[in-house]
Amino acid sequence: MLRVVVLVSGGGTNLQAIIDAVSAGRITNAELVGVISNNKTVKSLERARAAEIPAVSVSPKDYEDRDAFYRAFLEKVDGFRPDLIVLAGFLVAVPKQMVQKYEGRIINIHPSLIPSFCGVGYYGLKVHERVLERGVKVTGATVHFVTEGMDEGPILSQKAVYVEEGDTPEILQRRVMEQAEWILLPQAIDDIANGRVRLEGGRCVRTTQRD
């Protein structure tokens, strides 16, 4: 059984999609063993507790510097003994120590088709603002493995979403969530839990298809 820890910063809609997929049997051979947030008062923690998943917060405001925060955060992660760490709207740069320790075992959901609109400064609503500014016709979401480079890890899966006339960043953000993020992330966890994908030569290779 794959032990999964989810890291979140905000409301936790992607977390809820994962919780619902586990309940519905769309994610198998995996259990959600913990949720960690860098914010103390976000709804994602309520979602976790409502699903009886251990949930904790580690805020950088409680530590004298970023290194002390990173040490405390990694200690919390280690405490859950995860096989897979899922960044589901986690807006803190993952410390190198964590990337190195859990190499090949951290995935992230990004709200664009990488390599477009990704990297430093591209997160949350800012991604969709830039998509609309550039007049892009097709956007989407990407699940990728996390490396030390921002949004540079091997791509596990992608799904396209059309931009529509009259879209605002908020409307587009919601459509990307509904049509891509909430589908891709649970599928990615299920694929990893059931051995359908592996990392090979810096790329993500699919070994078997879903039933």
Secondary structure as UniProt FT lines:
FT   STRAND          2..8
FT   HELIX           13..24
FT   STRAND          30..37
FT   HELIX           43..50
FT   TURN            51..52
FT   STRAND          55..57
FT   HELIX           60..62
FT   HELIX           66..79
FT   STRAND          84..87
FT   HELIX           96..101
FT   TURN            102..104
FT   STRAND          106..110
FT   TURN            114..115
FT   TURN            120..121
FT   HELIX           125..134
FT   STRAND          138..145
FT   TURN            150..151
FT   STRAND          155..162
FT   TURN            165..166
FT   HELIX           169..176
FT   HELIX           177..181
FT   HELIX           182..193
FT   TURN            194..195
FT   STRAND          197..200
FT   TURN            201..202
FT   STRAND          203..206
//
